[in-house]
Amino acid sequence: MTTIKSINIPNACHESWQQMTPVEQGRHCQLCCKTVTDFTSMTNNEIIGYLASANNVCGRFGEQQLTDLNHHLYAQTPPAGAWKRWVMMISLLGSTVFFKASAQTKPATVQTTGGQSESKPNHMILGKVTAPDSNRYQVINGQVTDSDNNCLPGVTLKIKGTNAGVVTGLNGKFTLYKVKPTDTIVFNFIGYESQEVRVGFSRDQIYNIVMKENRNMLAGEVIVAKKQSPIRRAWHKIKGIF
């Protein structure tokens, strides 16, 4: 479990990211003579792991990235007395399983002409078996790049209004199956503006998507609030008594 409680940038930097000098982990700001780490392409766990072992960090985040990151940290913090609720839930679950098992009845049996009995299922479903109409769906292919024609791996594609989607490969290419001509595909990538593309009825079309960099970024000195260890919390409580 991480020791980080929250991550914030109280004073945003207004220097232009594009005018900073590119370096290995981000860009170098001439004004404050610091390296601004680019966190926009990192996952929540990667950012937490980086900040847990670093100090005095300047960073660049996406518009909603810090909010999502702090929600992730909050979800990892068990509330007080959580272990008691877990014990109660496990006990209730065990008793529910026991009562369900004891309440189950044996399947009904019918007598055959030979004098033998055979099991008869309690529930049967009768009806017409249907299969999806393959003519309604199509497969789309394409590639995602940035404005400098660099391939973008890890871009998320989703059919709008559903959870169905894929992620672009190392070469930025993608293949998405079972797409309707009326569907809209949403392209999302941290640090870039999301795009929506209507599929249409062309089955042979190759989709070349150019992602535009999101200018609404937050950069500045990263303030990391860390949790106190149980021993330190106990010591503060003891000191408060005297």
Residue, then its C-alpha position, 0 to 999 in steps of 0.5 A: m500500500t502506498t504512503i502517499k495521501s494526495i498529489n497536488i500542484p497549488n501554484a501552476c506554472h504558465e511557461s510554454w511547454q513547447q518552448m522548453t528544451p526536450v530532455e529524457q523524462g520531460r522538458h527543461c524549464q530555463l526560467c526555474c532551471k528544473t526538469v519538468t517531468d511529463f506524467t501525461s503518458m504514465t499510469n496512476n501506479e507509475i506516477i505514484g511509484y515515481l513520486a514515492s521515491a522522489n523529492n522536489v518534483c516539477g511535473r506536467f499533468g493532463e486536465q483531469q489527470l490529477t483528479d483521477l489520480n487522487h480518486h485512485l489514492y482515496a480508493q486505496t485507503p481503507p476507512a477506519g473499521a473496514w476490517k470489521r465490515w469485511v468480517m461481517m460480509i464474509s460471515l453473511l456470505g458464508s451463511t447465505v451459501f449454506f442456506k442456499a445449499s440446504a434449500q436446493t431440492k433434488p430434480a424431479t424424476v419420472q418413471t420410464t416404461g422399463g421401470q427405471s427412473e430418470s432425472k427431469p430438469n426443473h426448468m426448461i426453456l423453449g424458443k427460437v434460437t437466433a444468431p446476430d446478423s453479420n451483415r449489420y457489422q463490419v471491421i474497421n482498421g486504421q492508424v493513429t499519429d500525432s501532428d508530427n506523423n509519429c505513431l501513437p501506441g496506447v490510444t484507447l478506442k471505444i464505441k460511443g455509449t458502450n464499453a467495447g473497444v481496443v488499444t492501438g499497438l506499438n505502430g499506432k495501428f488498430t483493428l476494431y470488430k463488430v462495428k455498426p455503420t451508425d456507430t461513433i468511435v471515440f479516441n482518447f489519449i492522455g495529453y491529447e484532445s479526444q476525437e469522435v469519428r462516425v463509422g459510415f458504410s464504407r467497409d474498405q476505408i482505412y482510418n488515419i487519425v491525427m491526434k491534437e495535443n491538448r493545450n489545457m495542461l497543468a504544470g508546476e511543483v508537485i506537492v505530495a502529502k504522505k500518510q503517517s506510519p501507525i507508530r508515528r500516529a500512536w506516538h502523537k496520541i500519547k504526546g497529546i495525553f500529557 
